[in-house]
Amino acid sequence: MSQQPVKPMADHERVLGQIQRGEIRCGADAAREIAARHQAAYGDAVWGPVPDAAWADAIAALNGGTNR
């Protein structure tokens, strides 16, 4: 049995496959959750004070509570 040569995959094909399989997330909601985790972990040293309620809600959700 002969093995087929491995064809390199373009980065965009690899990333799109990971998104389709649910291995990684992208988009505004995912970015907000990541930023909220960093804000919760490092405080205002990262970006300064939270400018709006959406960020505060995301941080509160990570901590198991609500902001309102």
C-alpha positions in Angstrom: 0.0 0.0 0.0 1.4 3.3 -1.0 1.0 6.5 1.0 -0.2 9.6 -0.7 2.1 12.7 -0.3 0.9 15.2 2.3 -0.2 18.4 0.8 0.4 21.5 2.8 -2.8 23.3 3.9 -3.2 27.0 3.5 -3.6 28.9 6.7 -7.0 30.2 5.8 -8.3 26.7 5.0 -7.0 25.4 8.4 -8.6 28.2 10.3 -11.9 28.0 8.5 -12.0 24.3 9.2 -11.3 24.9 12.9 -14.2 27.4 13.0 -16.6 25.0 11.3 -15.7 22.2 13.7 -16.2 24.5 16.7 -12.6 24.2 17.8 -12.2 28.0 17.9 -14.6 30.8 18.1 -14.6 34.1 16.4 -16.7 37.2 16.1 -17.8 40.0 18.4 -19.3 37.9 21.2 -16.1 35.7 21.4 -13.9 38.9 21.4 -16.0 40.4 24.2 -15.8 37.3 26.3 -12.0 37.1 25.9 -11.6 40.8 26.7 -13.9 40.4 29.8 -11.7 37.5 31.0 -8.6 39.6 30.7 -10.3 42.5 32.4 -11.4 40.3 35.3 -8.0 38.8 35.6 -5.8 41.9 35.3 -8.2 44.7 36.1 -7.9 48.2 34.8 -4.2 47.8 34.1 -5.0 46.3 30.7 -7.4 48.8 29.1 -8.4 51.2 31.8 -11.9 51.4 33.4 -14.8 49.7 31.7 -16.5 52.2 29.5 -20.0 50.7 29.2 -22.5 48.3 30.7 -21.8 45.5 28.1 -18.3 45.0 29.4 -19.4 45.1 33.0 -22.2 42.6 32.2 -19.6 40.3 30.5 -17.3 40.5 33.5 -20.1 39.8 35.9 -21.3 36.8 33.9 -17.8 35.4 34.1 -17.9 35.8 37.8 -21.2 34.0 38.1 -23.4 37.1 38.8 -25.1 39.9 37.0 -24.3 43.6 36.8 -27.9 44.8 37.1 
